[in-house]
Amino acid sequence: MTETSNKKEFGVFLPIANGGWIISKNTPSLDASYKQNREAAILADGIGLDFIMSMMKWRGFGGETNHWGTSLESVTMMAGIAEATKNSRLIATVHTLLQNPAVVAKMISTLDQISNGRAGLNIVSGAFKDEFDQMGAWRTDLGHDDRYKYAEEWTYLVKKLWAEDHVDFDGEYFTMKDCVSQPKPVSKPRPYLICAGQSERGLNFTVRHTDACFIGGKDEADTRRIARMARRIAGENDTTIKVFAMSTVVFGETDAEAEKLVEHYKDGLDVGAVQGMQRSYGMEADGSPSVMGEKAKNTFMTNMVHGTPETCTAKLEEQIENCELDGVMLIFPDYAAGLKEFGASVLPKLRSHFS
């Protein structure tokens, strides 16, 4: 095993679905338009963020805001953004239960060519019953651990198709007969892979098959516990893993102003959308509450820092250090204003602190 660098990575989670990651009637409008996402991506690339990521959703949560009821398709959108950006890694999301690995291998190879080797893939094993049920794609035969077993075979085949000219395979879930996939990715040895599984089974999959994991505990102590679990599993497999978490950043000219803005967002909590979210994926297959679903009850779906740029810088440093992270993926109520402020006032200090 090699020692991990102190260098930290910072990225942005694009508002690909309406409402973003604050379930409130009082936030700035995030309409899931390509225009908004493209503008945010160009700003993120321009200020020097390391990666730009988008999720994939197929059904929203209802409520007054119809939260996440409108969303773009991740890979297609990232292909457009690839033409508009130059340096940041572009991470698209795919659900393994919905798309054949041969199809995805070609999709990501195409994105990799458009972006000149900047493509990444977020692998989601799929635990969103409402989204899958509506299109007849929910697998009642696959429990929580089974879905990771399915994802392992799926990921093995995607990698094999990226590396080999002809693939024959007869597995438990997939069969391939002289399967070909050209062109190959530009990235060497392959496009960047991540997964957000947080159970021990999910982390085992992530460590053995991808480059990084996204985690989010109930609080700092829980997030640190999951980060340590990921690194323990990596050590047991004689490898390393990068660990990232999310954070919503709310800026104000003063700490008091930022606090007032946070309370304004909380006052607008869309209770109906939170209830819809709980129904959709608030309960995981193992019966434990979803961390994001639980956090959403308090308006913010992720960890949140607020205050002046100086205060937010200090809080992000604390989050990274206390949770033993390799970086943070950022979310903003207003992406244009937030990214500009972050690039001007926060990112240079974080780079210096973790250099």
C-alpha positions in Angstrom: 0.0 0.0 0.0 1.1 3.5 -0.7 0.7 6.5 1.6 -2.2 8.8 0.7 -1.4 12.4 -0.2 -2.6 15.3 2.0 -3.9 16.9 -1.2 -7.7 17.2 -1.1 -10.1 17.3 -4.0 -13.1 19.5 -4.3 -16.0 19.1 -6.7 -19.6 20.2 -7.3 -22.8 18.2 -7.3 -24.8 19.8 -10.1 -28.5 20.7 -9.7 -29.7 18.1 -12.3 -33.1 17.8 -10.5 -35.3 20.7 -9.5 -34.9 22.0 -6.0 -31.4 20.7 -5.5 -30.5 19.3 -2.1 -32.6 21.7 0.1 -36.2 20.7 0.4 -37.7 24.1 0.8 -40.2 26.5 -0.8 -37.9 29.4 0.1 -34.7 28.7 -1.8 -33.6 30.3 -5.0 -35.1 28.6 -8.0 -33.2 25.5 -9.3 -35.3 24.4 -12.3 -33.2 21.4 -13.5 -32.5 23.2 -16.8 -29.5 22.5 -18.9 -28.8 26.2 -18.9 -28.4 26.3 -15.1 -26.3 23.2 -15.0 -24.1 24.3 -17.9 -23.5 27.7 -16.2 -22.6 26.0 -12.9 -20.3 23.5 -14.7 -18.4 26.3 -16.5 -18.0 28.2 -13.3 -16.8 25.1 -11.4 -14.3 24.3 -14.2 -13.2 28.0 -14.3 -12.4 28.2 -10.6 -10.4 25.0 -10.7 -12.6 22.4 -9.0 -11.3 18.9 -9.5 -14.6 17.2 -10.5 -18.2 17.9 -11.6 -20.8 15.3 -10.8 -24.5 14.7 -11.6 -26.9 12.1 -10.2 -29.6 10.3 -11.9 -33.3 10.4 -10.9 -36.4 8.9 -12.5 -39.1 10.1 -10.2 -39.6 12.9 -7.7 -41.0 13.2 -4.3 -44.1 15.4 -4.8 -45.1 18.0 -2.2 -45.7 21.6 -3.1 -42.4 21.9 -4.8 -42.6 18.6 -6.7 -39.0 18.2 -5.4 -36.9 16.3 -8.0 -39.9 15.8 -10.1 -38.0 17.2 -13.1 -34.5 16.0 -13.9 -32.2 15.6 -16.8 -30.5 12.4 -17.9 -27.0 12.3 -16.4 -24.8 10.9 -19.2 -26.4 12.9 -21.9 -26.1 16.1 -19.9 -22.5 15.5 -19.0 -21.7 15.0 -22.7 -23.0 18.5 -23.4 -21.0 19.8 -20.4 -17.9 18.1 -21.7 -17.9 20.4 -24.7 -18.3 23.5 -22.4 -15.5 22.6 -19.9 -11.8 21.9 -20.2 -10.2 20.5 -17.0 -12.5 19.1 -14.4 -13.3 15.4 -14.2 -16.9 14.7 -15.3 -18.7 12.1 -13.3 -22.0 10.8 -14.7 -24.4 8.4 -12.9 -25.8 5.1 -14.1 -28.1 2.6 -12.2 -26.9 -0.9 -12.8 -30.4 -2.4 -12.8 -31.6 -0.3 -15.7 -28.8 -0.4 -18.3 -26.8 -3.3 -19.8 -23.1 -3.1 -19.1 -22.3 -3.3 -22.9 -24.5 -0.2 -23.4 -22.9 1.7 -20.5 -19.4 0.7 -21.6 -20.0 2.5 -25.0 -21.8 5.4 -23.4 -18.9 6.2 -21.0 -16.3 5.6 -23.7 -18.1 8.2 -25.8 -18.2 10.6 -22.9 -14.5 10.0 -22.4 -13.7 10.8 -26.0 -15.8 14.0 -26.0 -14.1 15.2 -22.8 -10.6 14.1 -23.8 -10.2 11.6 -21.0 -12.1 13.3 -18.2 -15.0 10.8 -17.9 -16.0 9.2 -14.6 -18.9 6.9 -13.7 -20.9 6.8 -10.5 -22.2 3.3 -10.1 -25.5 3.0 -8.3 -26.7 -0.5 -7.4 -30.3 0.7 -7.1 -32.4 0.9 -4.0 -35.2 3.2 -5.2 -38.2 1.0 -5.5 -40.7 3.7 -6.6 -38.5 4.8 -9.5 -37.9 1.3 -10.7 -41.5 0.0 -10.1 -43.0 2.7 -12.4 -41.2 1.2 -15.4 -41.4 -2.5 -14.4 -37.7 -2.7 -13.6 -37.8 -3.4 -9.8 -36.1 -6.8 -9.0 -38.0 -8.5 -6.2 -35.4 -11.3 -6.4 -32.5 -9.1 -5.4 -32.1 -8.0 -1.8 -29.5 -5.5 -0.6 -26.5 -7.8 -0.7 -27.7 -9.4 -4.0 -27.8 -6.0 -5.7 -24.1 -5.5 -4.9 -23.4 -9.0 -6.2 -25.2 -8.0 -9.4 -23.3 -4.8 -9.5 -20.0 -6.7 -9.2 -20.7 -8.8 -12.3 -22.0 -5.7 -14.1 -18.8 -3.6 -13.3 -16.5 -6.5 -14.2 -18.1 -6.6 -17.6 -17.9 -2.9 -18.2 -14.2 -2.9 -17.3 -13.6 -6.0 -19.5 -15.4 -4.4 -22.5 -13.2 -1.3 -22.0 -10.0 -3.4 -22.0 -10.7 -6.3 -24.5 -11.7 -6.6 -28.1 -14.0 -9.6 -27.7 -15.8 -10.7 -24.5 -17.4 -14.0 -23.8 -19.1 -14.4 -20.5 -21.7 -16.7 -18.9 -22.4 -15.5 -15.4 -25.2 -15.5 -12.9 -26.9 -12.3 -14.3 -25.3 -11.7 -17.7 -24.4 -13.6 -20.8 -22.1 -12.2 -23.5 -21.2 -13.9 -26.8 -18.3 -12.4 -28.7 -19.4 -9.0 -27.4 -17.5 -6.1 -28.8 -17.3 -2.4 -27.7 -15.4 0.1 -29.7 -14.0 2.7 -29.3 -12.1 2.1 -26.1 -11.9 4.9 -23.5 -9.3 7.6 -23.8 -8.5 7.4 -20.1 -5.7 5.2 -18.9 -6.1 2.7 -17.5 -9.8 3.4 -17.6 -12.4 6.0 -16.7 -12.7 7.0 -13.0 -15.2 4.9 -11.0 -17.0 5.8 -7.8 -19.9 4.4 -5.7 -21.8 5.7 -2.7 -22.5 2.5 -0.8 -22.2 3.0 2.9 -23.0 -0.4 4.4 -20.0 -2.7 5.0 -21.2 -4.8 2.0 -21.4 -1.6 -0.1 -18.0 -0.4 1.0 -16.6 -3.9 0.2 -17.9 -3.5 -3.4 -16.6 0.1 -3.7 -13.1 -0.6 -2.4 -12.6 -3.7 -4.6 -14.1 -2.3 -7.8 -13.9 1.6 -7.8 -11.5 4.4 -7.1 -13.5 6.4 -4.5 -16.5 6.3 -2.2 -19.0 9.0 -1.2 -20.2 8.7 2.3 -22.5 10.7 4.6 -23.1 9.8 8.2 -25.6 11.1 10.7 -23.0 13.4 12.2 -19.2 13.9 12.1 -18.5 10.9 14.3 -20.6 8.6 12.2 -19.0 9.9 9.0 -15.6 9.3 10.5 -16.6 5.8 11.4 -17.7 5.0 7.8 -14.5 6.6 6.5 -12.4 4.4 8.8 -14.4 1.3 7.8 -13.6 2.1 4.1 -9.9 2.4 4.8 -9.9 -0.7 7.0 -11.5 -2.7 4.1 -9.0 -1.2 1.7 -6.1 -2.3 3.9 -7.6 -5.8 4.1 -7.6 -5.9 0.3 -4.1 -4.4 0.0 -5.3 -1.3 -1.8 -6.3 2.3 -1.1 -9.6 4.2 -1.5 -10.4 7.9 -1.6 -13.3 9.0 0.7 -15.4 12.0 -0.1 -18.5 13.5 1.6 -21.0 16.2 0.6 -21.5 19.6 2.1 -24.1 22.4 1.4 -22.5 25.8 1.7 -24.6 28.8 2.6 -22.8 32.1 2.5 -23.7 35.4 4.2 -21.9 38.8 4.5 -21.9 38.0 8.3 -22.4 34.8 10.2 -25.7 36.2 11.5 -26.9 36.9 8.0 -26.1 33.4 6.9 -27.9 32.0 10.0 -31.0 34.0 9.1 -30.9 32.7 5.6 -30.6 29.1 6.9 -33.7 29.6 9.1 -35.6 31.1 6.2 -34.9 27.9 4.2 -36.0 25.8 7.1 -39.2 27.8 7.5 -40.0 26.8 3.9 -39.6 23.1 4.5 -41.8 21.1 2.0 -43.1 18.5 4.4 -45.0 16.7 1.6 -41.8 16.3 -0.4 -40.0 14.9 2.7 -42.8 12.4 3.2 -42.5 11.4 -0.5 -38.8 11.0 -0.1 -39.2 8.8 2.9 -41.6 6.6 0.9 -39.3 6.5 -2.0 -36.0 5.7 -0.4 -36.2 6.6 3.3 -36.0 2.9 4.2 -33.2 0.8 2.8 -33.5 -2.9 2.1 -31.9 -3.8 5.4 -34.6 -1.8 7.3 -32.4 1.1 8.5 -33.4 4.7 7.8 -31.6 6.5 5.0 -29.2 9.1 6.3 -30.1 11.5 3.5 -33.8 10.8 4.2 -33.4 11.5 7.9 -31.4 14.7 7.2 -34.1 15.9 4.8 -36.5 16.3 7.8 -34.4 19.3 8.7 -34.6 20.8 5.2 -30.9 20.1 4.2 -30.3 16.7 2.7 -26.5 16.8 3.4 -24.0 18.2 5.9 -24.4 22.0 5.9 -21.9 24.8 6.7 -22.9 28.4 6.8 -21.4 31.8 7.6 -19.0 34.3 6.0 -16.5 32.8 3.5 -13.9 32.8 6.3 -16.3 30.9 8.6 -17.2 28.4 5.9 -13.6 27.8 5.1 -12.9 26.9 8.7 -15.9 24.6 8.9 -14.9 22.8 5.7 -11.4 22.3 7.0 -12.9 20.9 10.3 -15.2 18.6 8.3 -12.4 17.2 6.2 -10.0 16.8 9.2 -12.5 15.5 11.7 -14.2 13.0 9.3 -10.8 12.0 7.8 -11.9 12.8 4.2 -10.0 13.1 0.9 -12.3 15.9 -0.2 -15.7 17.4 -0.4 -18.4 17.6 -3.1 -20.1 21.0 -2.8 -23.8 22.1 -3.0 -25.1 25.6 -3.1 -28.6 27.2 -2.8 -27.6 29.5 -5.6 -24.9 27.8 -7.7 -23.8 30.8 -9.7 -23.3 33.1 -6.7 -22.0 30.3 -4.5 -19.4 29.0 -6.9 -18.1 32.5 -7.6 -17.7 33.3 -3.9 -16.2 29.8 -3.2 -13.7 30.3 -6.0 -12.7 33.8 -4.9 -12.6 33.4 -1.1 -12.6 29.8 0.0 -10.9 27.5 -2.5 -7.5 29.2 -2.5 -7.4 29.0 1.3 -8.4 25.3 1.3 -5.7 24.5 -1.3 -3.1 26.3 0.8 -4.3 24.6 4.0 -4.1 21.1 2.6 -1.1 21.5 0.4 
